[in-house]
Amino acid sequence: MSTVLPEPAPGVHRPVRVWDLPTRLFHWALALTLAGSVVSAKIGGNAMVWHFRFGAVVLALLAFRLLWGFVGGTWSRFTRFVYPPGTVLRYLRGGSLPADHHDVGHSPLGSLSVFGLLAVLLLQLGTGLVADDEIANLGPLNRFVPSGLALQATSWHKSYGQWLVLALVALHVAAIAYYLLRKRQNLMLPMIVGDKPLPAGTPASADGMQQRLLALLLLALCAALAVWVAGLGG
């Protein structure tokens, strides 16, 4: 005779898979790669070889994340954190509805931070690909753009772009600290273990072998793209 399990009581939370493994690995790999990119640029000289290598890794990672935003786990998909203005205003006024699930993945403000960081990283990556420091370093796509545009891109990459990336990363870290210290919400732990205590019935992200093999295939294709682009520099 089968046993019927009782329904969870209202308000009871259970672990729900929010961040699938590919998303978590992307997050931490990008953080480490950005750190290496910044350090190698500051060292300069022979370390610039590594700066370009880190740039190729960033290209592969960003390309993967853009694809994963359409086919990844539920809460990693862009459709889950593209909010209409009315929803954002309701969130800011503290009137979020249970069906909004703003406490699961990225909140409306968090989504703006994510999209902003992705956009700035893509711009920083693009300017680096065509850069020319007029000394010894050329981006792999430099020969495909006019010299004037390349010099402007180099100027942005070495000044405003660099500081904008660092500012957005600092804002990201500050938001994590704020949620931890003021709201007693640990945003880092779910990005490590994948699960988050949430009310019963909260949709979970698919994170099985099928999804992970798909992610591996996409990452391999993105890595091949990055290698190909890097090779265009000769």
C-alpha positions in Angstrom: 0.0 0.0 0.0 1.4 3.4 -1.0 2.0 6.0 1.6 0.6 9.5 1.0 2.9 12.2 2.2 1.3 15.2 3.9 1.4 18.5 2.1 3.9 21.0 3.6 2.3 23.4 6.1 1.9 27.0 4.9 5.1 29.0 5.5 7.3 26.0 5.7 10.4 26.3 3.6 12.4 23.6 1.8 15.6 23.6 -0.3 14.8 24.5 -3.9 17.4 24.3 -6.7 17.7 27.9 -7.8 21.2 28.1 -9.5 22.1 25.2 -11.7 25.7 23.9 -11.7 26.7 25.6 -15.0 25.5 29.0 -13.8 27.4 28.6 -10.6 30.6 27.5 -12.3 30.2 30.4 -14.8 29.8 32.9 -11.9 32.9 31.9 -10.0 35.0 31.3 -13.2 34.1 34.8 -14.4 35.1 36.3 -11.0 38.5 34.6 -11.0 39.1 35.4 -14.6 38.3 39.1 -14.1 40.6 39.2 -11.1 43.4 37.7 -13.2 42.7 40.1 -16.1 42.9 43.2 -13.8 46.1 42.0 -12.1 47.9 41.1 -15.3 47.0 44.5 -16.8 48.4 46.3 -13.8 51.6 44.3 -13.9 52.0 45.0 -17.7 55.1 43.9 -19.6 55.3 40.2 -20.2 52.1 39.7 -18.1 50.1 41.2 -21.0 50.3 37.8 -22.6 48.2 36.5 -19.7 45.9 39.6 -20.0 45.0 38.5 -23.5 44.5 34.9 -22.5 42.2 36.0 -19.7 40.4 38.1 -22.2 39.8 35.0 -24.4 38.4 33.2 -21.4 36.1 36.1 -20.7 34.9 36.0 -24.3 34.1 32.2 -24.0 32.3 32.7 -20.6 30.2 35.7 -21.8 29.2 33.9 -25.0 28.2 30.9 -22.9 26.2 33.0 -20.5 24.3 34.7 -23.3 23.3 31.3 -24.7 22.6 29.8 -21.3 20.3 32.7 -20.6 17.9 31.1 -23.2 18.3 27.4 -22.5 19.6 27.2 -18.9 17.8 26.4 -15.7 14.6 28.3 -14.9 16.1 31.0 -12.7 19.1 31.5 -15.0 17.0 32.4 -18.0 16.7 36.0 -19.0 12.9 35.7 -19.2 12.9 35.2 -15.4 14.6 38.5 -14.6 13.4 40.8 -17.3 10.8 42.8 -15.4 8.3 45.3 -16.8 8.4 48.8 -15.3 5.2 48.2 -13.3 6.8 45.2 -11.5 9.9 47.2 -10.7 7.9 50.0 -9.2 5.8 47.5 -7.2 9.0 46.0 -5.9 10.4 49.4 -4.9 7.2 50.2 -3.0 7.4 46.9 -1.1 4.3 45.5 -2.7 5.7 42.4 -4.4 3.2 39.6 -4.9 4.0 36.0 -4.0 3.7 35.0 -7.7 6.5 37.5 -8.5 9.1 35.3 -6.8 11.4 38.3 -6.3 13.1 36.5 -3.4 14.1 33.5 -5.5 16.5 34.4 -8.3 17.4 38.0 -9.3 15.2 40.7 -7.8 14.3 43.6 -10.1 17.2 45.7 -8.8 19.5 42.7 -9.0 18.5 42.1 -12.6 19.4 45.6 -13.5 22.8 45.0 -11.9 23.3 41.8 -13.8 22.4 43.2 -17.2 24.5 46.3 -16.5 27.5 44.3 -15.6 27.1 42.0 -18.7 26.7 45.0 -21.0 29.8 46.8 -19.5 31.9 43.6 -19.7 30.9 43.1 -23.4 31.9 46.6 -24.1 35.2 46.2 -22.3 35.8 43.0 -24.1 35.0 44.5 -27.5 37.3 47.5 -27.0 40.1 45.1 -25.9 39.7 43.0 -29.0 40.4 46.0 -31.2 42.8 47.8 -28.9 46.2 49.2 -29.9 48.5 50.6 -27.2 51.0 51.8 -29.9 53.8 49.9 -28.2 53.6 46.2 -28.4 50.1 45.0 -27.9 47.3 44.7 -30.5 43.9 43.2 -30.0 43.2 40.2 -32.3 40.5 42.2 -34.2 42.5 45.4 -34.5 43.2 45.0 -38.2 39.5 45.0 -39.0 38.8 48.6 -37.7 40.2 52.0 -38.6 43.2 53.1 -36.5 41.3 56.1 -35.1 38.5 53.9 -33.8 41.1 51.5 -32.4 42.8 54.3 -30.5 39.5 55.5 -29.1 38.6 52.0 -28.0 42.0 51.6 -26.4 41.6 54.8 -24.4 38.2 53.6 -23.2 39.5 50.2 -22.3 42.4 51.5 -20.2 40.5 54.3 -18.4 36.7 54.6 -18.2 35.9 51.0 -19.1 38.3 49.6 -16.5 37.0 51.8 -13.7 33.4 51.2 -14.7 33.9 47.4 -14.5 35.6 47.7 -11.1 32.8 50.0 -9.8 30.1 47.6 -10.8 31.9 44.7 -9.2 32.3 46.7 -6.0 28.6 47.6 -6.1 27.8 43.9 -6.6 29.9 43.0 -3.5 28.4 45.8 -1.5 24.9 44.6 -2.3 25.8 41.1 -1.1 27.2 42.5 2.1 24.1 44.7 2.6 21.7 41.7 2.2 23.8 39.7 4.6 24.3 42.3 7.3 21.0 44.2 7.2 18.5 41.7 5.8 20.1 38.5 7.1 20.0 36.9 3.6 23.1 35.1 2.4 23.1 35.5 -1.4 26.5 33.8 -1.8 25.6 30.4 -0.3 23.0 29.6 -3.0 25.5 30.5 -5.7 27.8 27.9 -4.1 25.5 25.0 -3.2 22.7 25.8 -5.7 19.8 25.5 -3.3 17.9 28.1 -1.3 15.2 27.6 1.4 11.9 28.7 -0.2 8.2 28.1 0.2 6.8 24.8 -1.1 5.6 25.1 -4.7 8.4 27.4 -5.8 9.6 26.4 -9.3 13.0 24.7 -9.3 15.7 25.0 -11.9 16.4 21.8 -13.9 20.0 20.7 -13.1 20.3 17.1 -14.2 22.8 15.4 -16.4 21.0 16.4 -19.5 21.3 20.1 -18.7 25.0 19.7 -17.7 25.9 17.9 -20.9 24.2 20.6 -22.9 26.1 23.3 -21.0 29.4 21.4 -21.6 28.6 21.3 -25.3 27.8 25.0 -25.4 30.9 25.9 -23.5 33.1 23.8 -25.9 31.6 25.7 -28.8 32.1 29.1 -27.0 35.7 28.1 -26.2 36.3 27.2 -29.9 34.9 30.6 -30.8 37.3 32.4 -28.4 40.3 30.4 -29.7 39.4 31.3 -33.3 39.0 35.0 -32.5 42.3 35.1 -30.6 43.9 33.4 -33.6 42.8 36.2 -35.9 45.6 38.4 -34.4 48.2 36.2 -36.0 
